[in-house]
Amino acid sequence: MSDVFDLVIRQGTIIDGSGGAAFEADVAVKDGRIAAVGPDLARGAEEMEARGLLVTPGLVDIHTHYDGQATWESRLQPSTLHGVTTVVSGNCGVGFAPCRPADHDRLIRLMEGVEDLPFPVLKAGLPWTWESFGEYLASLEPRAFDADIGLMLPHAALRVFVMGERGANREPATAEDIAQMAAIAEAAMHAGAIGFSTSRTLNHRTSDGQPTPTLTAAEDELMGIALALGRAGKGVLQFVSDFADPDAEFGLMRRLCEASGRPLSFSLAQSPVAPRGWRRLLDLLEQATADGLPMKAQVAARPVGVLLGLDLTLNPFSLHPDWPKAASVADQARLLADPAFVARLIANPPPKGNALGTALLHRWGDMYQLGDPPNYEPLPETSLAAQAMRRGVPYEVVAAEWLCANDGAGMIYVPFLNYADGDLDAVHAMLTHPDTVPGLSDGGAHVGMICDGSFPTTLLTHWVRDRVGARLQIEQVIRRQARDTALAVGLADRGLIAPGFRADLNLIDAARLRLMPPTVRHDLPAGGRRLMQAAAGIRATIVAGAVTYRDGEATGALPGRLLRGARPA
């Protein structure tokens, strides 16, 4: 008897992405799409036994930065190690197209500063076979990946392309500048951009300290671009902002959404400076959606924080005059194991008034040992400061011990957003709000400080199974990370296990699912290093009907392709 289907997954527990209750069934795949869901389906050329496993849609991560990595690498890791089968890059207003040859280094320095992607890595890795945004998409068209990838048109690149030095220096755009940016934006949407992204935060700076070119872009500039998306009838708007004046900034976004008719999302997190500010923004968002506006907030699955380590971008001693920056990790670890050297560091501290030290490197009360498995909701009494005070030793002594762990591979976790209360109750409220979607993983970026491409596994382990406190239902998590995220960027053909939808799937052993500690790899262009974090318990990931990973190991299949714009259901 001939095979009816290409692949049949047998007797799994289906979490179909709709939010409905789990059920047991077979799932059949034909020609890259789901062909049938039900009991006792006909034979497939390949059969996979899923009894005792969850079968979920492939997960969709709408906030990543694989813009450079996709030009030199086929695996969009770490995201694809966590069941992600579709990524959207070009967020936060940064990217590499459009770009004139004279501005290559300028955009690299911006990406280096904003997303912690080292200049030598990007200099060696980017082929620069494009100038326009359409040419950039065309350069990715023939490439094969382990997930589908869509690209946003980044405001910083667009502004510099049109305005040159004036744009980089944040000068006001003229009417002619705005008209040119709008024309390029409209063409980019027709060429296949997922949308347009911009940044309005002081946290985004070039590697030499200059604010992002888009920081102070006026409303007429943003409106001109938003209306261009409206004329195209395509694309979403994505914003990152400090929200120094929440009402004024939200009012701007609301006007852009109203005038253009295009969906808009913005990054939302709890700030330690204004720990209740996120609630005001959700109130404003509720009113906007009640008025019929297609607006969403992107929220994180855990604290937004950085990792400090000897083989990472920074560690607590990076600013000390006696710190041997050029020494190997092994030599640095040996020095830190010497109490006399640590005493010397303590006796000769960094110069006072250094903002980096105050804001990050010496926040002893906000530092935690990451551990194995990594704990992203640590108790305040486990902080570095608390341990040092209990032992009656200087903070630096404990920091040195933590960094020396695992032969110098020890990491210190410093949450700086979403942890003002010492727990994740605020995150729970954000994750369960009907006007939010999971986002902000920054997969592919911050390679020496952050590894949040693992957010999806945090949702499925910490929030569904392991947390002490309020949790989330598995059906809710899968719907939000698969179907809701897909719809938020116009990809209506995925995120559901139902006939006709794209055959992006995961087989998950829920009881054994585990987030592994981050590790460091030196496998980027020019020998650059990056943080990588894997998961155990994802038995298989399937993209367009092809198995891309089995038990975390790549199969060699690369069915993922460039996504050109929205997809109908």
Rosetta blueprint (number, residue, H / E / L):
1 M L
2 S L
3 D L
4 V L
5 F E
6 D E
7 L E
8 V E
9 I E
10 R E
11 Q E
12 G E
13 T E
14 I E
15 I L
16 D L
17 G L
18 S L
19 G L
20 G L
21 A L
22 A L
23 F E
24 E E
25 A E
26 D E
27 V E
28 A E
29 V E
30 K E
31 D L
32 G L
33 R E
34 I E
35 A E
36 A E
37 V E
38 G E
39 P L
40 D L
41 L L
42 A L
43 R L
44 G E
45 A E
46 E E
47 E E
48 M E
49 E E
50 A L
51 R L
52 G L
53 L L
54 L E
55 V E
56 T E
57 P E
58 G L
59 L E
60 V E
61 D E
62 I L
63 H L
64 T E
65 H L
66 Y L
67 D L
68 G L
69 Q H
70 A H
71 T H
72 W H
73 E L
74 S L
75 R L
76 L L
77 Q L
78 P L
79 S H
80 T H
81 L H
82 H H
83 G L
84 V E
85 T E
86 T E
87 V E
88 V E
89 S E
90 G L
91 N H
92 C H
93 G H
94 V L
95 G L
96 F L
97 A L
98 P L
99 C L
100 R L
101 P H
102 A H
103 D H
104 H H
105 D H
106 R H
107 L H
108 I H
109 R H
110 L H
111 M H
112 E H
113 G H
114 V H
115 E H
116 D L
117 L L
118 P L
119 F H
120 P H
121 V H
122 L H
123 K H
124 A H
125 G H
126 L L
127 P L
128 W L
129 T L
130 W L
131 E L
132 S L
133 F H
134 G H
135 E H
136 Y H
137 L H
138 A H
139 S H
140 L H
141 E L
142 P L
143 R L
144 A L
145 F E
146 D L
147 A L
148 D E
149 I E
150 G E
151 L E
152 M E
153 L E
154 P E
155 H H
156 A H
157 A H
158 L H
159 R H
160 V H
161 F H
162 V H
163 M H
164 G L
165 E H
166 R H
167 G H
168 A H
169 N L
170 R L
171 E L
172 P L
173 A L
174 T L
175 A H
176 E H
177 D H
178 I H
179 A H
180 Q H
181 M H
182 A H
183 A H
184 I H
185 A H
186 E H
187 A H
188 A H
189 M H
190 H H
191 A H
192 G L
193 A L
194 I L
195 G E
196 F E
197 S E
198 T E
199 S E
200 R E
201 T L
202 L L
203 N L
204 H L
205 R E
206 T L
207 S L
208 D L
209 G L
210 Q L
211 P E
212 T L
213 P L
214 T L
215 L L
216 T L
217 A L
218 A L
219 E H
220 D H
221 E H
222 L H
223 M H
224 G H
225 I H
226 A H
227 L H
228 A H
229 L H
230 G H
231 R H
232 A H
233 G L
234 K L
235 G L
236 V E
237 L E
238 Q E
239 F E
240 V E
241 S E
242 D L
243 F L
244 A L
245 D L
246 P H
247 D H
248 A H
249 E H
250 F H
251 G H
252 L H
253 M H
254 R H
255 R H
256 L H
257 C H
258 E H
259 A H
260 S H
261 G L
262 R L
263 P L
264 L E
265 S E
266 F E
267 S E
268 L E
269 A L
270 Q L
271 S L
272 P L
273 V L
274 A L
275 P L
276 R L
277 G H
278 W H
279 R H
280 R H
281 L H
282 L H
283 D H
284 L H
285 L H
286 E H
287 Q H
288 A H
289 T H
290 A H
291 D L
292 G L
293 L L
294 P L
295 M E
296 K E
297 A E
298 Q E
299 V E
300 A L
301 A L
302 R L
303 P L
304 V E
305 G E
306 V E
307 L E
308 L E
309 G L
310 L L
311 D L
312 L L
313 T L
314 L L
315 N L
316 P L
317 F L
318 S L
319 L L
320 H L
321 P L
322 D L
323 W L
324 P L
325 K L
326 A L
327 A L
328 S L
329 V H
330 A H
331 D H
332 Q H
333 A H
334 R H
335 L H
336 L H
337 A L
338 D L
339 P H
340 A H
341 F H
342 V H
343 A H
344 R H
345 L H
346 I H
347 A H
348 N L
349 P L
350 P L
351 P L
352 K L
353 G L
354 N L
355 A H
356 L H
357 G H
358 T H
359 A H
360 L H
361 L H
362 H L
363 R L
364 W H
365 G H
366 D H
367 M L
368 Y E
369 Q E
370 L L
371 G L
372 D L
373 P L
374 P L
375 N L
376 Y L
377 E L
378 P L
379 L L
380 P H
381 E H
382 T H
383 S L
384 L H
385 A H
386 A H
387 Q H
388 A H
389 M H
390 R H
391 R H
392 G L
393 V L
394 P L
395 Y H
396 E H
397 V H
398 V H
399 A H
400 A H
401 E H
402 W H
403 L H
404 C H
405 A H
406 N H
407 D H
408 G H
409 A L
410 G L
411 M L
412 I E
413 Y E
414 V E
415 P E
416 F E
417 L E
418 N L
419 Y L
420 A L
421 D L
422 G L
423 D L
424 L L
425 D H
426 A H
427 V H
428 H H
429 A H
430 M H
431 L H
432 T L
433 H L
434 P L
435 D L
436 T E
437 V E
438 P E
439 G L
440 L L
441 S L
442 D L
443 G E
444 G L
445 A L
446 H L
447 V L
448 G L
449 M L
450 I L
451 C L
452 D L
453 G L
454 S L
455 F H
456 P H
457 T H
458 T H
459 L H
460 L H
461 T H
462 H H
463 W H
464 V H
465 R H
466 D H
467 R L
468 V L
469 G L
470 A L
471 R L
472 L L
473 Q L
474 I H
475 E H
476 Q H
477 V H
478 I H
479 R H
480 R H
481 Q H
482 A H
483 R H
484 D H
485 T H
486 A H
487 L H
488 A H
489 V L
490 G L
491 L E
492 A L
493 D L
494 R L
495 G L
496 L L
497 I L
498 A L
499 P L
500 G L
501 F L
502 R E
503 A L
504 D L
505 L E
506 N E
507 L E
508 I E
509 D L
510 A L
511 A L
512 R L
513 L L
514 R E
515 L E
516 M L
517 P L
518 P L
519 T E
520 V E
521 R E
522 H L
523 D L
524 L L
525 P H
526 A H
527 G H
528 G L
529 R L
530 R E
531 L E
532 M E
533 Q L
534 A L
535 A E
536 A E
537 G L
538 I E
539 R E
540 A E
541 T E
542 I E
543 V E
544 A L
545 G L
546 A E
547 V E
548 T E
549 Y E
550 R E
551 D L
552 G L
553 E E
554 A E
555 T L
556 G L
557 A L
558 L L
559 P L
560 G E
561 R L
562 L E
563 L L
564 R L
565 G L
566 A L
567 R E
568 P L
569 A L
